[in-house]
Amino acid sequence: MMESQAAVEKRYRDALDSLVAKVQKDRNIIAAILCGSMSYDQVWDKSDIDLLLIQREGKGDPRGYTLSENDVNIHAELVPRGQLRQWQETALQGSFDHSFFSRSTLLFCSDESVKTWYQNANLHNIGGRDRALQLLIVATGLLPTLRYAEKQFYVKGDLNYSFLSILRTVESLARIEVILNDEVPSREVIQPALEYNPDFFRVTYSDLINREKNEAVIQNTLDTINAYLDDKLFIFQPILDFLAEADGPRSTTELNSYFQKKISENRLDAAYEWLARKGVIQRVSTPVKLTLKSQVEIEEAAYYYDKETAATLEEVHPPRLKKDVHPEVMEAVDTFIDKIKDDRYIIAAILTSNLAEDNVWEHTDINFFLVGRDDAKFDEHYNLVENGVNINVTMHPQKRYKQILEGGLQGSELHSILSKSQVLFSRDEVIEEWHSNPEQVGQRDRETQFMNAGNGIFALLTKAEKWFYLKKDFNYCFLYIMFVVEQLARVETIMHGEVPKRKSIYQAKRHNPNFFDAVFTDLIDKEKDEETVRVALETIDRYLEDQTFSLFQPLFDFLASAGGTRTATELSDHFGVRQAWVGFLCEWLAQKGVIEQFASPLRLTKESQISVEEAAYYYDADNPFLDEMR
């Protein structure tokens, strides 16, 4: 008999109360903060509980544990007292950290100062200054994704990948909409955004998801998104204010140096370029030396703003594509390389962009890894310009770049970038030799990639299932299904010895057309009703069952070698993945009966006198039931 929702909620509440009663007796634990869906939403029978446990004193980074109480998994983060204060004091209003704290619940606290920090953190309101900065961060972050959606539509004619990028863009637009309405955005921001601005989000989200993706539909969606951003030009006002007060142009380095004091490591290059392309600010260039000792000057992008002469917005015009642009792009590359070769402090230049004629347009940026001498001092990033073409540079010391090449995980995103890169010049034979054959995916690295991808898959799949079975929101379930499919495509590609590219679904489809047609190509244009989405979830579940022993054999081997149980901590440390992700994978395998879950005593700190239970797992390779799955 299926457990009722009320019974599920009671079981989870009882498990939480039982664990909290234990940790409250541990004098080294001074507070417990409930986070995640149990704090502000509903739990269901595949939920986990997210708990922040504050340690009296401690050094080092926070440590995660997968605890088990009454057969309910609880993902607990053990955080030193000082770290909590730092998080709360630096959490930008409207940011993810702000959302995390604002929807949390303080379960107990024996330290008055911690209680005061928590209560006085202004958790539920978005201050004007912080709101402006957070809007700027979110808007800047979505611009590259929107540009990729436009490139897939205008340059590649790929409606499906343009649609996927639009979905990711819309998530960020929903965050903007929620912040503009003075609400702290949570992870699920599209639902409240639909209430605040139903007309816009119907066009770009709910109606779009449920209709055929033809050229007219995608064009209308892109136009609607661009009109929305044009109407929200005030989001970029902090940049305009800074430039208006500046005495002349300011380089990208100067701009980022100013804003990073306010918004940490976030770079706003995409915002500067978007404003320049709109005609709101003007782009020029200014000389820069890449290293402190360089004698060669190149050109860095710089911007200025004149309120009297600035256009409100540039008129829309058809984008210049391919043949019209390609000669300009290649000339910029040649000129740039000629200059770099004369800089004796630059060891190598690696082009990481695909500059084939059918892959460029007027918004193409050229991307380079530059390797500098170890004794040279330089910044990590530069936004350069050559012959009017943007050149984005990431700088690496020679020793560190070799470490990246030697230790870069095969099949990872970095490997994907490097596999299609091209060394345009090098003074180091090792760099040239590695780049001559970067495609091969080694067996050991392939297995590790399965573990990394698999853990992400199950976290996303659990979200998709919750929004289907509990929330009955089929559009949002479909959104998570698309994220799952992208991860499955990477797995399928690695299984066939290939390096997954950015559009890995097409690579995977060549190897497994029936599956990826069912959960991607055919699914995209269908109406997302209950039956359609349920079939997609079941198809994914069968795929994972069929691939269990191909994907996760390293996990089974590690468990079998123990001759007993392995704790979640041991699994996390061995495979180098987060404990929460290990938990999602192992919970799925335990539900399928492939492994068994137990509990193992754990003391949260070295000084703790109280034990709690940590999730532990056992694998019996001789279990006859498993023969049916192999």
N, C-alpha and C positions, 0 to 999 in steps of 0.2 A: 504493500500500500504506500502511495506516494505521501511524503511528509507535507503537511499544510504549511503555508507561508507563516502563519502565526507560530507554529511549532518550530520552524527554522529560526525565526527571530528570537524565540525564547532560548533555544539551544545555544545560540551565539551569545546572547546576553549572559546566560549562566556561565559559559566558558570564560568570558571576559571578567565577570565578577570573581570567579575562582582564581584566575591568574593574578588579578589586581590585589586580591587579599593576600597572596603569597609575596608579591614583590613589595607590598607595603610594609611587610615585616623585615625587609632587607634594609638595614640602616644606610647602605651605600646608594640606595635608590631614593631620591628625594621628591620625585614627581612622576606622574604618568599622564600623558596626553593622548586621547583617542583621536585618530585622524581617519581619513578615508570615508567610504560610503556609510559605515556604521555610525559615524558621528553626525552625518547630515542627510542620509538617504536610506535606502533599503538594502538589507543583505538578502542573499538567497543561498541555496545549498552548495554553490560553488564559490562563494565569497571567501575572502580571508579578512582578518582583522588587522588594521594598521595601528601600531602603538609606538609612541615616542616615550622612552624611559630615560629620565634625566639622572645622570650619575653625580654624586656629591662632588667629587673632584676626579680629574683624570687627564691624561695627556694623550695626544694622538687624535686620529680621525674617528668619527662615529663608526660603530660596528653594528652590523645587522645580524639578527638571529631569526630563524624560523622555529618558533615555539609551538608546542602542541598541548592543548588543554581540552579534555573531554572530547577528543577526536576532532577538534576544530583547530586549524592552523592559524597562528597569530604571528604576523611579521613585525618584529620589534626592532627598533633602532635605538641603540644605547648611545646617548649623547652626553658628553661632559657638560657640566653646568655653564661654563664660560662659552662653549660653542652655541648653546641655545640662545644666550643673550646676543651673541654676534649675529646669528641668523635673524632674530627679531629686529635688531636695530638697523640692519642693512637691507631688510626686505623692502623693496620698492613697492609703494602702494599700487595695487592692481596687478602685481607680478604673480608668478606661480607660487613663490614662497608666501606671499601675502594671502593668496587664496588658501594655501595649505593650512596656515595658522587660523585664518578667519573662520574656517569651517570645522575647527577642532574643538574638543571638549576636554577641559582640565578635570581629570578623575580624582586626583588627590595631589597635595603638595605640602611638604613639611618644611619648606624653606620660604620664608616670607618675602625675601627679595625676588625669588623666582616667580612667586604668585603675583607680585607687583608688576614685574616685567610683562607677564602674560596679560594681566588685566588692563594695563596702561599702554598696550602696544597699538592702540587705535586700529584694531583689527578689522572693524566692519565699515569704516569710512575711507573714501579715497580722497586724499588731500589734493588741492588744485595743482601745486607744483609737481608732485609725484605723478598725478594723473597725466599731466602734459608729457612728462618724460616717458611714462609707460606707453602711452599712445604712440609716441615717436618710435620707441623700440619695436612695438608690434607691427606698425605700418612698414618700417624699414625691413623687418624680417620677412614680410610677405612679398615684397617687390621682386626678389629673384625668382620666387616660385611662380608669380604671375607672369614674369617675362618668359619663363620656361614654357608655361601653358601657351603663351602667344607664339613662341618659336615653333612648338609642335604643330600649331594650327597653320600659321602663315608659311613657314619654311618647309616643314616635313609633311604637312597634310595628314597628320596623325591625330584623328579626333579622339581616340580612346585615351591616349596619354595626355592630351590636352585636357580632357575631362578629369583625369585623376589629379592633375596639378591644380585644376580649378577647385576641386574638393578641398585640397590642402589650403588653398588661398582663402576659401570661404570660412574655414575654421578660424583663421586669423582675423578675417573681417568680422566674424561674430564676436570675437574677443573685443575688438574695437567698439562694436555696437553696445556691448554690455558695459564697458567702462564709461562710454559716453552717457549712459543712463545711470551713472553713479552706483553701479553694482560691482561687487568683487567677482571677477570671472572665475568660474570653476573649470575643471577639465572638460566638462560637458557644457559648452557655451552656446551651441547652436540652438538648443531648445529655448532658452530665454531670449536669444537674439530674434528668433522667429516671432515671438510675442511683441517685441519692441518695434520691429520693422518687417512686418509680414510680407509686404509687397516685394521688397528687395530680395529677401531670402527665399521666397517662393520661386522667383526667377532663377536664382543662382544655386539653389539647393533642392528643395522638395520637388518642384516641377521638373527641374533638370534631371534629377535622378530617375524619374519615372517616365521619361520619354526617349524617343530615338535621338541619338546624338548625330545629327546631320550638320552640314556646314552652317546653315542658317541659325540653328539653335546655338551652336558654339560661338558663332560670331556675335549673336545677340547677348549671350552671357558675358563675353569679354567686354563688349561695349557697356553693359550695365555695370560691371565691376569698375571699369575705368571712370565712368560717370560718377559713381559713388566716391571714389578717391578724389576726383576733381572737386567734388562738392565739399570734401573734408581737407582742403588745403591747409586749414588752420592747424592741423596736426603737426605740420612741419614748421610752425612758427618759431620754435626755439632756434632752429638753424638760421632762419631769416633774420631773427633778432641779432644773433651773434655776428652774422655777416654785415648787417646794416651798421653795426657799431664799429666794425673793423675799418682800419685805414688802408684800404686796398684789398687785393685778393688774399685769400687764406688757403694754404695748401691742405691737402687731405690729412697729412700728418698733424698739422696745427689744429684742424677742426676736430679730429679724433682725440687728440691730447686734451682739448678743452672738455669735450663731452664725456670722455671716459672717467673723468674725475667725478661725474655725476651718475653715470650709468655703468660703471665697472668696465668689463671687457667688451661691451657691445660696440661694434664698428658701424658707422652710418654711411659708408661709401655708397650703398645702393640708393639712399635717400638723396644724397648730393647729386648723383647722376640722374635720378628721376626728375628732380627739380630743374636740372639743366636741360633735359630733353623736353620738358614742358615749357621752356623759355622763361621760367620764373627767376632763375639765377643764371649767371653766365659762367661757362667753363673756359679757363685759360690754362697756362702751364707755367711752372716755375722751376728753375734749375735745382737739382738735388744730387748729392753724392751718396751712392748706396752704402759705402762703408766710411768710417771715420777717416781712413787714410787714402781713400780713392782720389785719383787725380782726374778721373773722367766724370763729366757731368751729364746727366740725362734729365728728362723732363717729368716732373710730377704734376698730376692734376691739381688745379687750384680753382677756386670759385669766388665770385663776388656778387653782391646784390645791390641794385640801385632801384629804390622804390619808385623813382620818377620815370624810369625808362623800362622797367621790367614788364613783360607781358603778363596778363592774368593767367592765361593758359595758351599753349601753342595749339594751333588748329590741327585737327586730326588729318593725317595724310596716309596714303597707302605705304606700307613699309618697303624700303628698298631691299631687294633680295639677291642672293646668289651671285650671278654673273656681274651685276652692277657693283657689288661690294667686294668680291673676292680679290681683285687686284690690289685694292687699297689695303686690305688686311695683310696680304702677303708682303707688300712693300713695307708696311709698318714692322713686320717681323724681321725682315732683312736689315732694315735700318737699325733696329734695336740691337740685334745680335752683333752687328759691326761695331757698335759702341761698346757693348759688354766685353767683347774680345780684347779691347784695349785696356780694360781694367784688370790689373794683375792680381787684385784681391778677390776676383770672381773665378772660381774653379770650374764651374759647369753651369750650363743653361739647359733646362729640361722643359720642353713644351708639353703641356698637359691638356691642351685644347685640341679638339678635332676641327681642323681648318679646311677640310675638304670643301670643294666648291658648293656641294649640295647641303652644306651644314652651316653656312654663314649668312648673316643678314646685317642690317644697319646697327642692330643692338648687340652684335657679337663683341664679347670681351676676350682678349687673349690672356691665357693663364700660363704662368711660368713658375717652376721651382728653380731658384738660383742657389747655388752652393758657394758659400764664401770660405775664405781661409779661416782656420781656427783662431788665428791671432788678430782677426779683424773684428771690429765692433760695428754692429748694424741693427736696424730695427727688423722685426719679424715680417711685417707686411708693408708693401708700398702699392699705391694706386698711381700708376704711371700713365703717360699718354705719349703716343708717337704718331705723327701725321694724322692727328685727330682720332686715333683708335685707342681705346682703353686697354691697358696692359696691367693685369693684376699679378703681383709678384709675392711669392712666399719665400723667405730667405731661411736657409739652413746652414749651420757650420758644417765643414767637411766631415768631421768625425761623427757628428750626430746623423748626418744624412746616410753615411755608410751603415750606421746602426739601424736606421729605418729600413734600409734595403735588406740587411741580413735578418732582422727580426720582424719585419712586416708580415702580418698574418696572411697566408695565402688564402685567396677568396674573399678577403675583406674589402671594404670600400676603398681603402688606400691602395690595395693591390689592383683593384679595378682601374683606378686613376693611373697608376704607374704602368699597367699593362698596355695602355694605349698611348703612352707618352713617347716622346722622341727627343733624344739628346741632340741638340743643335750644335753644341760645342762642349768639349771637356778637356781638362788638363790631367784627368785622373782615369787610368785604364780600368780600375775596378768598377767605377760608375758606368763606363761604357759597356763592359762585359755583362754586368747584371742586366742592363736595359736591353741587351741584345736578345734575351730569351726570358721575358717576365711572365709568359702566359701559363707555364706549367703550374698546376696545383698539386703540391705534395700530399701524400696519403695522410700523414699525421696532422698536418695543418687542415686538411679537408675535414677530418673527423672533429677537430676542435671547432671549425666553423659550423658544423652541424649542431654542436652543442650550443654555441652562441645564438645561432638563428632559431633553433628549436625553443630555447627558453623565451625568446621574444615572441614567437608564434603563439605559445600557449597563454601568455599574458594578454595578447590581443584577442585571441579566440575566446577567452573567458569573458572579456568585455562584450564581444559580439553576441555571445549566447545570453548574457544578462539582458541586453537590450531587446533580444528576441523573446525569450521565455518569460521574463519578469515585467519588462516595461512595455512590451508589444509595440515598440517603435521600430518599424521595419526599415525605414530610411537610415536611421542611425546605425542599426545593425549592419546594413549593407556597407556603410562607410567603414566600419571596422573589418568587415570581410575583405574589402579591397586592400586594407593594410596587411591583413593576413596573407592574401594571395601574393602580394609583392614579396613577402618574406619566403613563402613557399617556392616562388620562382627562383630566388637566390639558391635555395637548397637544391632544387632540381638541377639547376645549372652546374653547381659544384659537384653533384653526384656524377655528372657526365664529364668531369675533368676540365670544365671551362671556368674562366674567370667571369663572374657575373658583372654585366655592365649596368648602366643606369636604367636602361629599358630591358631588364632581365626577364620580364614576362614573355617577350617574344623569343628570347633564347630558350626558355623553358618550354614554350609551346612547340618548338621544333622537336623536342624529345618526348613530350607527353601531350599531344594535341587534344585528346579527348577530355582530359581533366581540365586543362586551362581554357578550352573552349567553354566548358560547362560553368566554370566559376569566374570567368572573366569575359571573353569575347561575346558569348551568347547572353550572359547575365546582364551586361551593362545596359542594353536597350530594353530589357523587360520591365514591366511594372513591378515594383517591389512590394508585392502582396505577401501574405503569410505563407502561402504554399511555395512560392518561388524562393523566398529567403530560407525557409526550412530545408528545402531540397539542397540549396547551396551549402548550408551548414553540415548537413548529413554527408554530402559529397566530400567535403574537406575532412570530416571525421574519418571516413573510410580510407581516404588517401593517407592520413597519418597512421592509421592502424596498419595499412599495407606496408608502410615504409618504416615502421617502428624499429625493426632490427637492423635496417640499413643505416638509419640516422643515429641511433643511440647506443650502438654496440660498445663504444668506449665507456659509457656509463655502466652498462651491464658488466663489462669486464672489471671495472674498478670495484663495483659492489661485490662481485663474485670472489675477487681476490681477498676480500676482508675475512671470509669464512664466518661472517656474522653481519651485523648492521654497520652502516656508515651514517654518521650524522650529517645534517644539512651543512654544517660548518665545514666538515671534511670535504664534502662534494664541492662546495663553493671555493674552498682554497685550492683544491686539486685542479679544477677546470678553469679557475680564474673568472668566474661569473658571479653576479650578484646573488645573494641568498634568496631574495624574493623570486628571482627568475628560476632558480633551481627548484623552488617550492612549486611553482606553476607546473613545471614539467613533471616532477615526481608525483604530484597530486593526480595529474592526468594518468600517468602510468599505473598508479595505485588503483584508481577508479576502474581501469581496464583489467586489473588483476595481473599485470605483468610483474610488478614488484609489490612488496608489502610495506606498510608504514607502521613504525613503532615509536616509542618515546624513549629518550635517553636523558638521565639527570644532567643538569647544567647549572653551574654557578656563574652568574652574569659578570661578576668582577672577582678579582683575586681575593678581595677581602670579604666577599659575601659568605654568610653562614647559612643562607637559605637557598635551597635548590628549586629550580623550575624544570620543566620537561622540554627538551628540544626534539624536533622531528628527526627521526632516523629511518633508514630504509634498508630492506633486505631483498636479495635476488636469489632465486633458486633456479639455476640453469637447467636442472633435471625435471622441472615441473612439467608433467605431460600436457597440461592445458596449453602451454606455450607452443607446442608442436603445431597447433592449428593456425597460429599467427605467423610462424616462421615461413 
